[in-house]
């Protein structure tokens, strides 16, 4: 099969593209930031004509829509930019897929919930996004559903980890750096979610697609935790016992965008299609990713 990937130069794309290729498929990786070394060609998803031209040129059988503005605070401060990329960009991709009869996979977030539920969220729970970012991602979900009429996949991720030292701009890489340079760090202990390793998510998405079971799926590593819990596990792996990790309330670390108290999720629908065991515990996935990061140093 021929796969077109938007946002291929990001964290998830760095894991997904090799996995698709290793299964004997042809890939057409695209991104707003092209990369000649990895054959990633330029595509601005907000340019409707450019999207249509790329689809006609590559004639893919399947599209992974990874491209998004994922900086939660930037979205809050620049809502028009967030809507242009995450809503209008997604609409452009979905319309191009509809015109050519292409199946689409859209990457969303478990942050679409308001965080008030005590138990982990499953796919049957009603979203109630509280930030500009999560609102635009949820609107993107609804656009995909409306345009593609059941021939789509929506995959919601948790707290993404992956990409290696070159692409990881998120929590894990930041904590690794701080543990290697500081004697004391402070980490929020009152927000909860599931780490989601990009390699594991990519493997699970391809397994779902091979079953041709369309619809909405949560894909997170097993077990919920706080950012503080993750930092402590990283400290343990790196053997940085001398570094003190101080738990703090999120109110002590103000950010532009509100975050839900909990984004903890369960992979209910993976279980319903016989893939309940495909995502491993987050601690195991974290250790593998940390080994990858250290090997790159």
C-alpha positions in Angstrom: 0.0 0.0 0.0 0.9 3.6 -0.4 0.8 5.8 2.6 0.9 9.6 2.7 1.9 11.1 6.1 1.4 14.7 7.1 3.6 16.0 9.9 6.1 13.3 9.2 9.0 15.3 10.7 7.5 15.3 14.2 7.8 13.0 17.2 5.2 10.4 16.1 6.2 10.6 12.4 9.8 9.6 13.3 8.5 6.3 14.7 5.6 5.7 12.4 7.4 6.1 9.0 10.0 3.4 9.6 7.3 1.0 10.9 5.1 1.5 7.8 8.1 1.0 5.5 9.3 -2.1 7.4 5.9 -3.7 6.7 6.6 -3.5 2.9 4.7 -0.4 2.2 5.5 2.8 0.2 5.5 6.0 2.1 5.2 9.6 1.1 6.3 11.7 4.1 5.3 15.4 4.1 5.8 18.2 6.6 5.7 22.0 6.8 9.4 21.6 7.6 10.8 19.4 4.8 13.9 17.2 5.4 15.8 16.2 2.4 17.9 13.6 4.3 14.8 11.7 5.1 12.9 12.4 1.9 10.3 14.5 3.7 8.7 16.8 1.2 7.1 20.2 1.9 3.4 20.4 2.4 1.4 23.2 4.2 -1.9 21.6 5.2 -3.5 25.0 5.5 -3.0 25.5 1.7 -6.0 23.6 0.2 -4.7 23.7 -3.4 -1.3 22.4 -2.3 -3.0 19.5 -0.4 -5.1 18.6 -3.4 -2.0 18.7 -5.7 0.0 16.5 -3.4 -2.8 13.9 -3.2 -3.2 13.9 -7.0 0.6 13.5 -7.4 1.2 10.7 -4.9 -2.2 8.9 -5.2 -2.0 7.3 -1.8 -4.2 4.5 -0.6 -4.2 5.7 3.0 -3.4 9.0 4.8 -2.0 9.5 8.3 -2.8 13.0 9.4 -0.2 13.8 12.1 0.4 17.5 11.3 -0.9 19.8 14.0 0.0 22.7 16.3 0.6 20.7 19.5 2.1 23.5 21.6 -0.8 23.8 24.0 0.2 27.2 25.4 0.9 28.6 21.9 -2.6 27.6 20.9 -4.0 29.5 23.9 -2.1 32.6 23.0 -2.6 32.4 19.2 -6.1 30.9 18.8 -6.5 31.9 15.2 -3.2 30.1 14.3 -4.5 27.0 16.2 -7.8 27.0 14.4 -6.1 27.5 11.0 -3.8 24.5 11.4 -5.8 22.1 13.6 -9.3 22.8 12.1 -8.9 24.1 8.6 -5.9 22.1 7.9 -7.7 18.9 9.0 -10.7 19.8 6.9 -8.4 20.2 3.8 -7.0 16.7 4.4 -10.4 15.1 5.0 -11.9 16.7 1.9 -9.0 15.5 -0.3 -9.4 12.0 1.1 -13.2 12.1 0.4 -12.6 13.3 -3.2 -10.2 10.4 -4.0 -11.9 7.7 -1.8 -8.9 7.5 0.6 -9.1 6.2 4.1 -7.7 8.6 6.7 -6.3 8.3 10.2 -6.5 11.4 12.4 -4.3 11.8 15.5 -6.1 13.4 18.4 -5.6 13.7 22.2 -7.0 12.4 25.4 -6.9 16.0 26.5 -10.3 16.5 24.9 -11.9 15.6 28.3 -12.4 18.1 31.2 -10.6 15.9 33.8 -13.5 15.6 36.3 -14.0 11.9 36.0 -12.3 9.8 38.7 -11.8 6.7 36.6 -9.9 6.6 33.3 -11.8 7.9 30.3 -12.9 5.5 27.6 -14.1 6.1 24.0 -17.7 6.2 25.1 -17.2 9.2 27.4 -18.3 12.6 26.2 -15.5 15.1 25.5 -15.6 18.5 27.1 -12.3 20.2 26.1 -11.2 23.2 28.2 -8.3 24.6 26.2 -8.0 26.1 22.7 -5.7 23.2 21.7 -8.1 20.5 22.9 -11.1 22.3 21.4 -9.5 22.5 18.0 -8.4 18.9 18.1 -12.0 17.8 19.1 -13.4 19.9 16.3 -11.0 18.2 14.0 -12.4 14.9 15.1 -15.9 16.0 14.3 -14.9 17.3 10.9 -13.3 13.9 10.0 -16.4 12.1 11.1 -18.7 14.4 9.1 -16.7 14.3 5.9 -15.6 10.7 5.7 -18.8 9.0 6.8 -17.3 6.0 8.9 -14.3 5.4 6.6 -11.8 6.9 9.1 -9.7 6.2 12.2 -9.4 8.6 15.0 -6.5 7.7 17.4 -6.3 9.6 20.7 -2.9 9.7 22.3 -1.9 10.4 25.9 1.2 12.2 27.0 3.4 11.6 23.9 7.0 10.4 24.5 9.4 9.6 21.7 11.3 11.2 18.8 14.8 10.9 20.2 17.1 13.7 21.1 16.5 15.6 17.9 12.7 15.7 17.9 11.7 15.3 21.6 10.7 18.8 22.8 8.4 17.6 25.5 8.5 16.5 29.1 10.8 13.5 29.0 13.8 15.1 27.3 13.4 18.2 29.5 13.5 16.1 32.7 16.5 14.1 31.5 18.4 17.4 30.8 17.4 18.8 34.2 18.4 15.7 36.1 21.8 15.8 34.4 22.4 19.5 35.2 20.5 20.4 38.4 20.7 19.3 42.1 17.0 20.0 42.7 14.0 20.2 40.4 10.3 20.9 40.9 7.6 18.8 39.1 3.8 19.1 39.1 2.1 16.3 41.1 -1.6 17.1 40.7 -2.2 16.4 37.0 -2.6 12.8 35.7 -2.4 11.0 32.4 -0.9 8.1 30.5 2.5 8.3 28.8 2.2 7.1 25.1 5.4 5.9 23.5 5.5 6.8 19.8 6.8 3.3 18.8 4.1 1.5 20.7 1.4 3.8 19.3 2.6 3.4 15.8 2.6 -0.4 16.1 -0.9 -0.4 17.6 -2.3 1.9 14.9 -1.0 -0.3 12.1 -2.5 -3.3 13.8 -5.9 -1.6 14.0 -5.7 -0.6 10.3 -4.8 -4.1 9.2 -8.1 -5.3 10.9 -10.0 -2.6 9.0 -12.0 -1.8 12.1 -12.9 1.8 11.5 -13.7 4.3 14.3 -12.4 6.0 17.4 -9.6 4.5 19.6 -7.7 5.5 22.6 -4.0 4.4 22.3 -2.1 4.9 25.5 0.4 2.9 27.5 -1.1 1.1 30.4 -1.3 2.8 33.8 -1.9 6.4 34.7 0.5 8.6 36.6 1.5 12.2 37.4 4.4 14.2 35.9 6.1 13.8 39.2 5.8 10.0 39.0 7.4 10.0 35.6 10.3 12.3 36.8 10.9 9.9 39.7 11.1 6.9 37.3 13.5 8.8 35.1 15.7 9.6 38.1 15.7 5.9 39.1 16.7 4.8 35.6 19.4 7.4 35.3 20.7 6.6 38.8 20.5 10.3 39.8 19.5 9.6 43.4 21.3 12.7 44.6 18.9 15.0 42.7 15.9 16.1 44.8 12.6 16.1 43.0 10.1 18.4 44.7 6.4 17.8 44.1 4.4 21.0 43.5 0.9 22.0 42.7 0.2 23.1 39.1 -1.0 26.5 40.6 2.7 27.1 41.5 3.7 26.7 37.9 1.2 28.9 35.9 0.8 28.3 32.2 -1.2 30.1 29.5 -3.5 27.2 28.8 -5.6 25.3 31.3 -5.0 21.6 31.7 -7.5 19.0 32.9 -6.9 17.4 36.3 -6.9 14.1 34.6 -6.3 12.9 31.0 -6.1 9.2 32.2 -7.6 6.9 29.6 -8.2 3.3 28.9 -7.9 1.4 25.6 -11.4 0.0 25.7 -11.9 -0.4 21.9 -8.5 -2.0 21.3 -9.7 -4.8 23.6 -13.0 -5.1 21.7 -11.1 -5.9 18.5 -8.7 -8.4 20.1 -5.8 -6.0 20.6 -6.2 -5.5 24.4 -2.6 -6.5 25.1 -0.8 -4.5 22.4 0.1 -1.6 24.7 2.5 -2.3 27.5 2.9 -0.6 30.9 4.2 2.9 30.7 7.1 2.2 33.0 8.4 -0.5 30.5 7.9 1.8 27.5 9.7 4.7 29.4 12.7 2.5 30.1 13.0 1.5 26.4 12.8 5.1 25.3 15.3 6.3 27.9 17.7 3.6 26.6 17.2 5.1 23.1 17.9 8.6 24.3 21.1 7.6 26.1 22.3 5.6 23.1 22.0 8.8 21.0 24.2 10.9 23.2 
